[in-house]
Amino acid sequence: MSKKQLTNLLYWLAIAGMGLYFAYMKGWIFANFESVTPQQAYAMIQTDKTIPILDVRTPEEYNQEHIEGSTLIPVQSLSDNLTALKSLKTRKILVYCHSGN
């Protein structure tokens, strides 16, 4: 394989890797969760009043406005609070954040 062919191969592998990383970060692939639109989330809340709602924004954002009945666990401290999530004993948890990721 020539140097130019190797460079082209590495270039395309890098592009594919960036594409896969972006798709993974958006939850489009390799995700064990379902993404829902705001309209679907609203419908879920209206039909199931017991669904846990988890707000992973900052405390400042939560204090400005939040969904009534939601629980605040900032994403930065989420790993420290996994026991709180396990105690919910439910398969569905509606999670929302500012950026939509």
The first five atom37 places (N, CA, C, CB, O) and aatype in JSON, in Angstrom:
{
  "aatype": [12, 15, 11, 11, 5, 10, 16, 2, 10, 10, 18, 17, 10, 0, 9, 0, 7, 12, 7, 10, 18, 13, 0, 18, 12, 11, 7, 17, 9, 13, 0, 2, 13, 6, 15, 19, 16, 14, 5, 5, 0, 18, 0, 12, 9, 5, 16, 3, 11, 16, 9, 14, 9, 10, 3, 19, 1, 16, 14, 6, 6, 18, 2, 5, 6, 8, 9, 6, 7, 15, 16, 10, 9, 14, 19, 5, 15, 10, 15, 3, 2, 10, 16, 0, 10, 11, 15, 10, 11, 16, 1, 11, 9, 10, 19, 18, 4, 8, 15, 7, 2],
  "atom_mask": [
    [1, 1, 1, 1, 1],
    [1, 1, 1, 1, 1],
    [1, 1, 1, 1, 1],
    [1, 1, 1, 1, 1],
    [1, 1, 1, 1, 1],
    [1, 1, 1, 1, 1],
    [1, 1, 1, 1, 1],
    [1, 1, 1, 1, 1],
    [1, 1, 1, 1, 1],
    [1, 1, 1, 1, 1],
    [1, 1, 1, 1, 1],
    [1, 1, 1, 1, 1],
    [1, 1, 1, 1, 1],
    [1, 1, 1, 1, 1],
    [1, 1, 1, 1, 1],
    [1, 1, 1, 1, 1],
    [1, 1, 1, 0, 1],
    [1, 1, 1, 1, 1],
    [1, 1, 1, 0, 1],
    [1, 1, 1, 1, 1],
    [1, 1, 1, 1, 1],
    [1, 1, 1, 1, 1],
    [1, 1, 1, 1, 1],
    [1, 1, 1, 1, 1],
    [1, 1, 1, 1, 1],
    [1, 1, 1, 1, 1],
    [1, 1, 1, 0, 1],
    [1, 1, 1, 1, 1],
    [1, 1, 1, 1, 1],
    [1, 1, 1, 1, 1],
    [1, 1, 1, 1, 1],
    [1, 1, 1, 1, 1],
    [1, 1, 1, 1, 1],
    [1, 1, 1, 1, 1],
    [1, 1, 1, 1, 1],
    [1, 1, 1, 1, 1],
    [1, 1, 1, 1, 1],
    [1, 1, 1, 1, 1],
    [1, 1, 1, 1, 1],
    [1, 1, 1, 1, 1],
    [1, 1, 1, 1, 1],
    [1, 1, 1, 1, 1],
    [1, 1, 1, 1, 1],
    [1, 1, 1, 1, 1],
    [1, 1, 1, 1, 1],
    [1, 1, 1, 1, 1],
    [1, 1, 1, 1, 1],
    [1, 1, 1, 1, 1],
    [1, 1, 1, 1, 1],
    [1, 1, 1, 1, 1],
    [1, 1, 1, 1, 1],
    [1, 1, 1, 1, 1],
    [1, 1, 1, 1, 1],
    [1, 1, 1, 1, 1],
    [1, 1, 1, 1, 1],
    [1, 1, 1, 1, 1],
    [1, 1, 1, 1, 1],
    [1, 1, 1, 1, 1],
    [1, 1, 1, 1, 1],
    [1, 1, 1, 1, 1],
    [1, 1, 1, 1, 1],
    [1, 1, 1, 1, 1],
    [1, 1, 1, 1, 1],
    [1, 1, 1, 1, 1],
    [1, 1, 1, 1, 1],
    [1, 1, 1, 1, 1],
    [1, 1, 1, 1, 1],
    [1, 1, 1, 1, 1],
    [1, 1, 1, 0, 1],
    [1, 1, 1, 1, 1],
    [1, 1, 1, 1, 1],
    [1, 1, 1, 1, 1],
    [1, 1, 1, 1, 1],
    [1, 1, 1, 1, 1],
    [1, 1, 1, 1, 1],
    [1, 1, 1, 1, 1],
    [1, 1, 1, 1, 1],
    [1, 1, 1, 1, 1],
    [1, 1, 1, 1, 1],
    [1, 1, 1, 1, 1],
    [1, 1, 1, 1, 1],
    [1, 1, 1, 1, 1],
    [1, 1, 1, 1, 1],
    [1, 1, 1, 1, 1],
    [1, 1, 1, 1, 1],
    [1, 1, 1, 1, 1],
    [1, 1, 1, 1, 1],
    [1, 1, 1, 1, 1],
    [1, 1, 1, 1, 1],
    [1, 1, 1, 1, 1],
    [1, 1, 1, 1, 1],
    [1, 1, 1, 1, 1],
    [1, 1, 1, 1, 1],
    [1, 1, 1, 1, 1],
    [1, 1, 1, 1, 1],
    [1, 1, 1, 1, 1],
    [1, 1, 1, 1, 1],
    [1, 1, 1, 1, 1],
    [1, 1, 1, 1, 1],
    [1, 1, 1, 0, 1],
    [1, 1, 1, 1, 1]
  ],
  "atom_positions": [
    [[0.86, -1.17, 0.0], [0.0, 0.0, 0.0], [0.91, 1.23, 0.0], [-0.98, 0.0, 1.23], [1.86, 1.32, 0.77]],
    [[0.57, 2.15, -0.87], [1.39, 3.37, -0.97], [1.07, 4.32, 0.18], [1.16, 4.07, -2.32], [0.08, 4.16, 0.88]],
    [[1.93, 5.3, 0.34], [1.74, 6.28, 1.42], [0.44, 7.07, 1.21], [2.95, 7.25, 1.48], [-0.26, 7.38, 2.17]],
    [[0.13, 7.4, -0.05], [-1.09, 8.15, -0.35], [-2.33, 7.31, -0.04], [-1.1, 8.6, -1.83], [-3.3, 7.83, 0.51]],
    [[-2.32, 6.04, -0.37], [-3.45, 5.16, -0.08], [-3.65, 5.02, 1.43], [-3.24, 3.78, -0.73], [-4.78, 5.03, 1.92]],
    [[-2.55, 4.88, 2.16], [-2.63, 4.77, 3.6], [-3.19, 6.05, 4.22], [-1.25, 4.46, 4.19], [-4.01, 6.0, 5.14]],
    [[-2.75, 7.2, 3.71], [-3.26, 8.49, 4.2], [-4.76, 8.61, 3.93], [-2.5, 9.66, 3.53], [-5.52, 9.05, 4.79]],
    [[-5.19, 8.23, 2.72], [-6.62, 8.27, 2.39], [-7.42, 7.33, 3.28], [-6.83, 7.89, 0.91], [-8.51, 7.69, 3.74]],
    [[-6.9, 6.15, 3.54], [-7.59, 5.2, 4.4], [-7.73, 5.76, 5.82], [-6.85, 3.87, 4.43], [-8.81, 5.69, 6.4]],
    [[-6.67, 6.31, 6.36], [-6.73, 6.89, 7.7], [-7.68, 8.08, 7.75], [-5.33, 7.33, 8.14], [-8.39, 8.27, 8.74]],
    [[-7.7, 8.88, 6.69], [-8.62, 10.02, 6.61], [-10.07, 9.53, 6.7], [-8.4, 10.81, 5.3], [-10.85, 10.07, 7.48]],
    [[-10.43, 8.53, 5.9], [-11.8, 8.04, 5.88], [-12.18, 7.33, 7.17], [-12.01, 7.11, 4.7], [-13.33, 7.39, 7.61]],
    [[-11.21, 6.65, 7.78], [-11.48, 6.04, 9.08], [-11.74, 7.11, 10.15], [-10.29, 5.15, 9.5], [-12.61, 6.93, 11.0]],
    [[-10.99, 8.21, 10.09], [-11.21, 9.3, 11.04], [-12.58, 9.94, 10.83], [-10.1, 10.37, 10.9], [-13.28, 10.22, 11.8]],
    [[-12.97, 10.16, 9.58], [-14.29, 10.74, 9.28], [-15.4, 9.8, 9.78], [-14.44, 10.99, 7.74], [-16.36, 10.25, 10.39]],
    [[-15.26, 8.5, 9.51], [-16.26, 7.54, 9.95], [-16.32, 7.5, 11.47], [-15.96, 6.14, 9.39], [-17.4, 7.43, 12.06]],
    [[-15.16, 7.55, 12.12], [-15.12, 7.55, 13.58], [-15.82, 8.76, 14.17], [0.0, 0.0, 0.0], [-16.55, 8.64, 15.15]],
    [[-15.59, 9.93, 13.58], [-16.26, 11.14, 14.07], [-17.77, 11.04, 13.88], [-15.72, 12.39, 13.34], [-18.54, 11.47, 14.74]],
    [[-18.2, 10.48, 12.75], [-19.62, 10.3, 12.5], [-20.26, 9.35, 13.5], [0.0, 0.0, 0.0], [-21.35, 9.62, 14.01]],
    [[-19.58, 8.25, 13.78], [-20.09, 7.3, 14.77], [-20.13, 7.91, 16.17], [-19.24, 6.03, 14.77], [-21.08, 7.71, 16.92]],
    [[-19.09, 8.67, 16.51], [-19.06, 9.32, 17.82], [-20.22, 10.3, 17.96], [-17.72, 10.04, 18.03], [-20.88, 10.33, 19.0]],
    [[-20.47, 11.1, 16.93], [-21.57, 12.06, 16.95], [-22.91, 11.34, 17.1], [-21.57, 12.93, 15.68], [-23.75, 11.74, 17.91]],
    [[-23.1, 10.27, 16.34], [-24.36, 9.52, 16.41], [-24.53, 8.88, 17.79], [-24.4, 8.44, 15.31], [-25.64, 8.81, 18.31]],
    [[-23.43, 8.42, 18.37], [-23.49, 7.85, 19.71], [-23.85, 8.91, 20.75], [-22.15, 7.19, 20.07], [-24.69, 8.67, 21.62]],
    [[-23.23, 10.08, 20.66], [-23.49, 11.14, 21.63], [-24.92, 11.66, 21.53], [-22.51, 12.29, 21.42], [-25.48, 12.09, 22.53]],
    [[-25.52, 11.62, 20.36], [-26.91, 12.04, 20.19], [-27.89, 10.96, 20.59], [-27.15, 12.45, 18.75], [-29.1, 11.2, 20.65]],
    [[-27.38, 9.74, 20.88], [-28.26, 8.64, 21.28], [-28.91, 7.93, 20.11], [0.0, 0.0, 0.0], [-29.87, 7.18, 20.3]],
    [[-28.41, 8.16, 18.91], [-28.99, 7.55, 17.73], [-28.57, 6.08, 17.58], [-28.59, 8.32, 16.48], [-29.33, 5.28, 17.04]],
    [[-27.37, 5.73, 18.06], [-26.88, 4.36, 17.96], [-26.29, 3.93, 19.3], [-25.83, 4.23, 16.82], [-25.88, 4.76, 20.1]],
    [[-26.26, 2.64, 19.52], [-25.66, 2.04, 20.71], [-26.24, 2.6, 22.02], [-24.16, 2.25, 20.69], [-25.57, 2.58, 23.05]],
    [[-27.43, 3.09, 21.98], [-28.04, 3.68, 23.17], [-29.05, 2.69, 23.76], [-28.73, 5.03, 22.84], [-29.77, 2.01, 23.03]],
    [[-29.09, 2.62, 25.06], [-30.07, 1.76, 25.7], [-31.21, 2.6, 26.27], [-29.42, 0.91, 26.82], [-31.79, 2.28, 27.31]],
    [[-31.52, 3.67, 25.55], [-32.64, 4.51, 25.94], [-33.38, 4.95, 24.69], [-32.16, 5.73, 26.77], [-32.84, 4.93, 23.59]],
    [[-34.61, 5.36, 24.88], [-35.45, 5.83, 23.79], [-35.52, 7.35, 23.85], [-36.87, 5.2, 23.86], [-35.85, 7.92, 24.89]],
    [[-35.23, 8.0, 22.75], [-35.37, 9.45, 22.69], [-36.82, 9.77, 22.36], [-34.4, 10.08, 21.64], [-37.42, 9.12, 21.5]],
    [[-37.37, 10.78, 23.03], [-38.74, 11.2, 22.77], [-38.75, 12.7, 22.52], [-39.68, 10.83, 23.94], [-37.89, 13.43, 23.0]],
    [[-39.72, 13.14, 21.76], [-39.87, 14.56, 21.49], [-40.54, 15.22, 22.7], [-40.7, 14.81, 20.19], [-41.11, 14.52, 23.54]],
    [[-40.48, 16.54, 22.79], [-41.2, 17.21, 23.89], [-42.7, 16.9, 23.88], [-40.99, 18.72, 23.8], [-43.32, 16.79, 24.93]],
    [[-43.27, 16.76, 22.7], [-44.7, 16.44, 22.6], [-44.98, 15.03, 23.15], [-45.18, 16.55, 21.13], [-45.98, 14.82, 23.83]],
    [[-44.09, 14.08, 22.84], [-44.26, 12.73, 23.35], [-44.08, 12.7, 24.87], [-43.27, 11.77, 22.68], [-44.8, 11.99, 25.57]],
    [[-43.12, 13.47, 25.37], [-42.89, 13.53, 26.81], [-44.12, 14.11, 27.51], [-41.63, 14.39, 27.14], [-44.54, 13.61, 28.56]],
    [[-44.7, 15.15, 26.93], [-45.91, 15.75, 27.51], [-47.04, 14.73, 27.56], [-46.34, 16.99, 26.69], [-47.75, 14.63, 28.56]],
    [[-47.2, 13.98, 26.47], [-48.25, 12.97, 26.43], [-48.0, 11.87, 27.47], [-48.35, 12.35, 25.02], [-48.93, 11.38, 28.1]],
    [[-46.73, 11.5, 27.64], [-46.39, 10.49, 28.65], [-46.76, 10.98, 30.05], [-44.88, 10.15, 28.59], [-47.32, 10.23, 30.85]],
    [[-46.46, 12.24, 30.33], [-46.76, 12.81, 31.64], [-48.26, 12.88, 31.87], [-46.13, 14.2, 31.77], [-48.74, 12.65, 32.98]],
    [[-49.01, 13.21, 30.82], [-50.46, 13.32, 30.96], [-51.14, 11.97, 31.16], [-51.04, 14.01, 29.74], [-52.13, 11.87, 31.88]],
    [[-50.61, 10.93, 30.52], [-51.26, 9.62, 30.59], [-50.79, 8.78, 31.78], [-51.02, 8.85, 29.31], [-51.52, 7.91, 32.25]],
    [[-49.57, 9.04, 32.27], [-49.04, 8.27, 33.4], [-48.5, 9.25, 34.44], [-47.92, 7.28, 32.93], [-47.36, 9.71, 34.35]],
    [[-49.32, 9.55, 35.42], [-48.95, 10.52, 36.46], [-47.87, 9.98, 37.4], [-50.17, 10.9, 37.28], [-47.3, 10.74, 38.19]],
    [[-47.56, 8.68, 37.32], [-46.57, 8.1, 38.21], [-45.17, 8.0, 37.59], [-47.01, 6.73, 38.63], [-44.23, 7.58, 38.26]],
    [[-45.03, 8.39, 36.33], [-43.72, 8.27, 35.67], [-42.73, 9.23, 36.34], [-43.84, 8.57, 34.15], [-43.03, 10.42, 36.46]],
    [[-41.57, 8.74, 36.77], [-40.59, 9.62, 37.38], [-40.0, 10.58, 36.35], [-39.47, 8.8, 38.05], [-39.69, 10.17, 35.23]],
    [[-39.84, 11.84, 36.72], [-39.27, 12.85, 35.84], [-37.97, 13.32, 36.47], [-40.26, 14.06, 35.61], [-37.97, 13.84, 37.59]],
    [[-36.87, 13.13, 35.76], [-35.56, 13.47, 36.27], [-35.0, 14.66, 35.51], [-34.6, 12.27, 36.16], [-34.85, 14.61, 34.29]],
    [[-34.7, 15.73, 36.22], [-34.12, 16.94, 35.65], [-32.61, 16.89, 35.93], [-34.78, 18.25, 36.25], [-32.2, 16.86, 37.09]],
    [[-31.79, 16.88, 34.88], [-30.34, 16.77, 35.05], [-29.62, 18.09, 34.76], [-29.79, 15.68, 34.14], [-28.43, 18.11, 34.48]],
    [[-30.37, 19.18, 34.82], [-29.76, 20.49, 34.59], [-29.1, 21.0, 35.86], [-30.83, 21.51, 34.09], [-29.06, 20.29, 36.87]],
    [[-28.59, 22.2, 35.81], [-27.95, 22.8, 36.99], [-29.03, 23.28, 37.96], [-27.02, 23.99, 36.58], [-30.17, 23.5, 37.56]],
    [[-28.67, 23.44, 39.23], [-29.66, 23.96, 40.2], [-30.18, 25.34, 39.8], [-29.04, 24.02, 41.59], [-31.35, 25.64, 40.04]],
    [[-29.35, 26.17, 39.22], [-29.79, 27.5, 38.79], [-30.87, 27.39, 37.72], [-28.61, 28.32, 38.26], [-31.87, 28.1, 37.78]],
    [[-30.67, 26.5, 36.74], [-31.67, 26.31, 35.69], [-32.96, 25.74, 36.28], [-31.13, 25.38, 34.58], [-34.06, 26.14, 35.89]],
    [[-32.82, 24.82, 37.21], [-33.99, 24.21, 37.86], [-34.79, 25.26, 38.61], [-33.56, 23.09, 38.81], [-36.02, 25.27, 38.56]],
    [[-34.09, 26.16, 39.33], [-34.78, 27.2, 40.1], [-35.49, 28.2, 39.2], [-33.8, 27.92, 40.99], [-36.51, 28.78, 39.61]],
    [[-34.98, 28.42, 38.0], [-35.64, 29.35, 37.07], [-36.98, 28.79, 36.61], [-34.74, 29.64, 35.86], [-37.99, 29.5, 36.6]],
    [[-36.98, 27.5, 36.21], [-38.22, 26.84, 35.81], [-37.95, 25.34, 35.72], [-38.75, 27.39, 34.45], [-36.84, 24.91, 35.42]],
    [[-38.98, 24.57, 35.99], [-38.86, 23.11, 35.91], [-40.25, 22.5, 35.8], [-38.11, 22.54, 37.14], [-41.27, 23.16, 36.03]],
    [[-40.27, 21.24, 35.43], [-41.53, 20.51, 35.33], [-41.98, 20.16, 36.75], [-41.39, 19.22, 34.45], [-41.2, 19.63, 37.55]],
    [[-43.21, 20.46, 37.05], [-43.75, 20.19, 38.38], [-43.63, 18.7, 38.71], [-45.22, 20.65, 38.48], [-44.0, 17.85, 37.9]],
    [[-43.12, 18.41, 39.88], [-42.95, 17.03, 40.31], [-41.65, 16.38, 39.89], [0.0, 0.0, 0.0], [-41.4, 15.22, 40.2]],
    [[-40.81, 17.13, 39.17], [-39.54, 16.55, 38.73], [-38.53, 16.53, 39.87], [-38.97, 17.34, 37.54], [-38.63, 17.3, 40.83]],
    [[-37.56, 15.64, 39.75], [-36.49, 15.52, 40.72], [-35.21, 16.03, 40.1], [-36.33, 14.04, 41.19], [-34.86, 15.67, 38.97]],
    [[-34.5, 16.89, 40.82], [-33.25, 17.46, 40.33], [-32.07, 16.61, 40.78], [-33.08, 18.91, 40.8], [-31.84, 16.44, 41.98]],
    [[-31.34, 16.08, 39.82], [-30.03, 15.47, 40.06], [-29.15, 15.95, 38.92], [-30.11, 13.87, 40.13], [-29.2, 15.39, 37.83]],
    [[-28.33, 16.99, 39.16], [-27.5, 17.53, 38.08], [-26.63, 16.44, 37.45], [-26.6, 18.65, 38.61], [-26.15, 15.54, 38.14]],
    [[-26.44, 16.52, 36.16], [-25.71, 15.49, 35.43], [-24.3, 15.3, 35.98], [-25.65, 15.83, 33.94], [-23.74, 14.21, 35.92]],
    [[-23.71, 16.37, 36.53], [-22.37, 16.26, 37.1], [-22.34, 15.35, 38.32], [-21.85, 17.64, 37.48], [-21.31, 14.75, 38.61]],
    [[-23.45, 15.23, 39.03], [-23.49, 14.4, 40.23], [-24.35, 13.16, 40.04], [-24.0, 15.2, 41.41], [-24.7, 12.49, 41.01]],
    [[-24.7, 12.84, 38.81], [-25.58, 11.72, 38.54], [-24.97, 10.39, 38.98], [-25.92, 11.66, 37.06], [-25.65, 9.56, 39.57]],
    [[-23.68, 10.2, 38.71], [-23.05, 8.93, 39.08], [-23.01, 8.75, 40.6], [-21.63, 8.85, 38.5], [-22.98, 7.62, 41.08]],
    [[-23.0, 9.84, 41.36], [-23.0, 9.75, 42.83], [-24.38, 9.44, 43.39], [-22.49, 11.05, 43.43], [-24.51, 9.09, 44.56]],
    [[-25.41, 9.56, 42.56], [-26.79, 9.38, 43.03], [-27.51, 8.22, 42.35], [-27.57, 10.64, 42.8], [-28.74, 8.23, 42.27]],
    [[-26.78, 7.24, 41.87], [-27.41, 6.12, 41.18], [-28.32, 5.3, 42.1], [-26.35, 5.21, 40.59], [-29.29, 4.7, 41.64]],
    [[-28.02, 5.28, 43.38], [-28.88, 4.54, 44.3], [-30.28, 5.16, 44.36], [-28.26, 4.5, 45.71], [-31.27, 4.45, 44.54]],
    [[-30.35, 6.47, 44.22], [-31.67, 7.14, 44.21], [-32.47, 6.69, 43.0], [-31.5, 8.68, 44.21], [-33.69, 6.54, 43.08]],
    [[-31.81, 6.47, 41.87], [-32.51, 6.02, 40.67], [-32.94, 4.56, 40.81], [-31.62, 6.19, 39.43], [-34.02, 4.2, 40.35]],
    [[-32.11, 3.74, 41.42], [-32.46, 2.33, 41.59], [-33.67, 2.17, 42.5], [-31.27, 1.56, 42.16], [-34.43, 1.2, 42.37]],
    [[-33.85, 3.11, 43.41], [-34.98, 3.0, 44.33], [-36.32, 3.3, 43.65], [-34.77, 3.95, 45.51], [-37.37, 3.04, 44.23]],
    [[-36.29, 3.85, 42.45], [-37.54, 4.16, 41.75], [-38.27, 2.9, 41.31], [-37.26, 5.04, 40.54], [-39.49, 2.92, 41.13]],
    [[-37.55, 1.81, 41.13], [-38.14, 0.52, 40.76], [-39.09, 0.62, 39.59], [-38.86, -0.08, 41.95], [-40.2, 0.1, 39.62]],
    [[-38.65, 1.3, 38.58], [-39.44, 1.43, 37.37], [-38.51, 1.3, 36.17], [-40.19, 2.79, 37.33], [-37.31, 1.55, 36.26]],
    [[-39.07, 0.9, 35.09], [-38.27, 0.73, 33.89], [-38.17, 2.04, 33.11], [-38.86, -0.36, 33.0], [-37.17, 2.28, 32.43]],
    [[-39.17, 2.87, 33.21], [-39.18, 4.13, 32.48], [-38.92, 5.29, 33.42], [-40.51, 4.33, 31.76], [-39.55, 5.42, 34.47]],
    [[-37.98, 6.14, 33.03], [-37.72, 7.38, 33.72], [-37.61, 8.44, 32.63], [-36.42, 7.31, 34.62], [-36.83, 8.29, 31.69]],
    [[-38.36, 9.49, 32.75], [-38.3, 10.59, 31.8], [-37.2, 11.54, 32.25], [-39.68, 11.31, 31.68], [-37.3, 12.14, 33.32]],
    [[-36.15, 11.69, 31.44], [-35.01, 12.52, 31.78], [-34.98, 13.7, 30.82], [-33.68, 11.71, 31.73], [-35.17, 13.53, 29.61]],
    [[-34.74, 14.9, 31.37], [-34.61, 16.04, 30.46], [-33.48, 16.96, 30.92], [-35.94, 16.82, 30.39], [-33.11, 17.01, 32.1]],
    [[-32.95, 17.67, 29.93], [-31.85, 18.59, 30.2], [-32.01, 19.82, 29.3], [-30.47, 17.9, 29.95], [-32.92, 19.9, 28.49]],
    [[-31.11, 20.75, 29.47], [-31.19, 22.0, 28.71], [-30.8, 21.8, 27.24], [-30.27, 23.05, 29.34], [-31.46, 22.34, 26.35]],
    [[-29.75, 21.03, 27.0], [-29.22, 20.92, 25.63], [-29.95, 19.88, 24.78], [-27.77, 20.57, 25.68], [-29.82, 19.89, 23.56]],
    [[-30.7, 19.01, 25.4], [-31.4, 17.97, 24.63], [-30.57, 16.73, 24.4], [0.0, 0.0, 0.0], [-31.02, 15.82, 23.7]],
    [[-29.39, 16.67, 24.94], [-28.56, 15.47, 24.81], [-28.87, 14.52, 25.91], [-27.07, 15.82, 24.83], [-28.28, 13.44, 25.98]]
  ]
}
